[in-house]
């Protein structure tokens, strides 16, 4: 007489063939086999970043540029004064944009307060506009334009 287990492993009855019903069955390879082929849908659904492809790492990050235009400087002047970045000594007004976190002064807009502006960098347009009004700009190199 044929035992039940022997009958079960002879195949055909369950629709799995000879080896499919034994042990791990038809798993399509071991490990990461087939992630680019027959397991591609699984890869997209459960491990979309398996092959990388999300951004890149810059090994030479540049310095963050925080610009301020002349019109924005006019609008923010009171806030800068409240935060202590605008000081007055002997009637001379000094605006320290470098300490306020701005590192570039751009020339678009208008600014008319007679003052000294301390900033890391300033564009030629900003320097020419401000020097025409008699406003001094001190940049990082220690040079001042009037």
Secondary structure, 3 states (H helix, E strand, C coil): CCCHHHHHCCCCCCCCCCCCCCCCCCCCCCCCCCCCCCCHHHHHHHCCCCCCCCCCCCCCCCCCCCEEEHHHHHHHHHHHHHCCCEEEECCEEEEEHHHHCCCEEECCCCCCCCEEEECCEECHHHHHHHHHCCCEEECCCCCEEC
